[in-house]
């Protein structure tokens, strides 16, 4: 088993006891909740006449069902309004801090935690959402959990887990023009498989990872779960600390920052740490990656041919055939030129300010192709406000994009933002499962944010490296 890694250190720091089941009881440093997976858990507490053990370590927001067009109350969708009311009542009774839509702090749970500074290195973080691994970008151990586990954490502040192995994924070299963090994680999943990380947590390292900004690191850790890993993390460094120093948690309390920084440094993986597995990827060789199928692992470089099912491992051939039939792609061809109907720039993977800024440089002075429905959904109200102040909203709207309010939106289609019929969508989100974006016949192609807007402008999947950027400052 691994030794001396950040995972081992933080795990040991938060261990309460070893359980008879062989699991470890861990203390939870931050519990993030939202409107979809928490109501049942609060109901279970009421049935047992129990209270929330650590409301000060719990933080709530609304993201999955909140409308992104008209957010006036009551919501047009009765189920969404009911879930919202339930969350409001629960957090009020428990005394939990709530980033609600009237606060100016509402947004996707994995966006607001980092931007407010409550996501920190060395914490154990849980949330009833599979993409909680996002917070590992800060050197936290972050896990998605189910409703019964949400109940347990609310009631006790602890959770039971089995310890995993640690795989170090080193991405060497320098990423080329047009290649982003999203392409790195899609390539990792393509190579290791959607089940390659089962039984592991992933530690991302190497020069290409270290040179990423925090937004890029979050994109990579966000999709760890798509590769089957229980979590993913990156060791904290000066890039991490510079981000944290400017957040709510520390900007007015620099002394607190200085007190915590030595601990953050101490939990970094040792130079001689032992890993259960090590994988190396040459970042210099990467190009923009797009998916051709119906899982995040069915991806290919933009200039590379779509594989023939018979050339894949035997256990993946039937899945590939079904995926290619659904997506209407042909083996041997590339994804470049694949026509789209919708372009979605959003989600907890790629809807932060840096994502919108980069995308706007391609959009300025251009127009969305005829027949393409394109939308931009900021990851939080803070991202939305800053983007609007910088003029990004104007750039996108002048080009023909629809500018929405903060929320999960078309990533999972739990509100009005959904695909219709067999529409094909260029998406910056994290999942391309059949039906994921609201239509069982819809087709989703995952790609990085600049690839999304390039596809929107051209009307088909396009190699973003062939398009020039414009300075929007």
Order of alpha helices (4+ residues) and beta strands (2+ residues): alpha-beta-beta-beta-alpha-beta-alpha-beta-alpha-beta-beta-alpha-beta-beta-alpha-beta-alpha-alpha-beta-alpha-alpha-alpha-beta-beta-beta-alpha-beta-alpha-beta-alpha-alpha-beta-beta-beta-alpha
